[in-house]
Amino acid sequence: MSFHVRRKDREITDSDVLKKVLKSTKHVTIALCMDNEPYLVSLSHGYDEAANCLYFHCADEGKKLVYMKANSKVWGQTVLDYGVTDDATTLTQASTSRAKYL
């Protein structure tokens, strides 16, 4: 099954713009799933542009790692906060990827 962006005028496809979003946002929300049970958590993160990779700190054990080890497919979303604007626009960037425990 494939989905598309409903508002093509708001779709971000330029990789430089996407990298700028990842470098400038403060938080990412990741969605994990294990045994058909979802788990979402918002985290502060670091973005490594050379590796095109997000990093976040966590303990050596815990719910995030249990879920990631059971199912490495992870969905993430960042939100740029422009504060109060005339048009109250919020830019959201979402993506699905694989998690790797380092």
C-alpha positions in Angstrom: 0.0 0.0 0.0 1.3 3.4 -0.9 0.2 6.8 0.4 0.9 10.3 -1.0 1.1 13.8 0.4 -2.3 15.4 0.0 -0.9 18.9 -0.1 1.8 18.7 -2.7 2.4 22.5 -2.3 3.7 21.7 1.2 5.8 18.6 0.4 9.5 18.9 1.1 11.6 16.9 -1.4 14.8 19.0 -1.5 17.4 17.0 0.5 19.2 20.3 1.6 15.9 21.6 3.1 15.3 18.2 4.8 18.8 18.3 6.4 18.2 21.9 7.5 15.0 20.7 9.3 16.8 17.9 11.0 19.7 20.2 12.1 17.4 22.9 13.4 14.7 21.0 15.3 15.1 20.3 19.0 12.9 17.2 19.3 11.9 14.2 17.4 8.9 11.9 18.1 9.6 8.2 17.3 7.0 5.6 16.8 7.9 1.9 17.6 5.8 -1.2 17.5 6.2 -4.7 19.0 3.6 -7.5 19.0 1.1 -5.1 17.4 1.4 -2.7 20.3 2.5 0.9 19.4 4.8 3.0 21.5 5.5 6.7 20.8 8.1 8.8 22.6 9.4 12.4 22.1 13.1 12.8 22.5 15.9 15.4 22.1 18.2 14.3 19.4 21.4 15.0 17.5 21.7 14.9 13.8 24.9 13.6 12.1 24.8 15.1 8.6 27.7 13.1 7.3 26.1 9.8 8.3 22.5 11.2 7.6 21.6 9.7 11.0 19.7 10.8 14.1 21.1 10.0 17.6 19.4 10.1 20.9 20.7 9.2 24.4 19.1 6.4 26.4 20.0 3.9 29.1 21.4 0.4 28.2 18.0 -1.1 28.9 14.4 0.0 28.7 11.3 0.1 26.7 12.7 1.9 23.6 15.4 -0.7 23.2 13.1 -3.6 23.8 10.8 -2.3 21.1 13.7 -1.5 18.7 15.2 -4.9 19.1 11.9 -6.6 18.4 11.1 -4.5 15.4 13.8 -2.1 13.9 11.3 -0.3 11.7 10.9 3.1 13.3 8.8 6.1 12.2 9.9 9.6 13.2 8.5 13.1 13.1 10.1 16.5 13.7 8.2 19.7 14.2 9.7 23.1 13.5 8.3 25.7 15.9 8.2 29.2 14.3 6.5 30.7 17.3 3.5 32.9 16.6 3.2 33.7 12.9 0.5 35.4 10.9 -0.6 32.2 9.3 0.1 29.9 12.2 2.0 27.5 10.0 3.8 24.5 11.5 6.2 22.5 9.4 6.2 18.8 10.1 8.6 16.3 8.6 8.0 12.6 8.9 9.9 9.6 7.8 10.2 5.9 8.3 13.6 4.2 8.7 15.4 1.4 10.5 16.8 1.8 14.0 20.2 0.5 15.0 21.5 0.2 18.6 25.0 1.4 18.9 
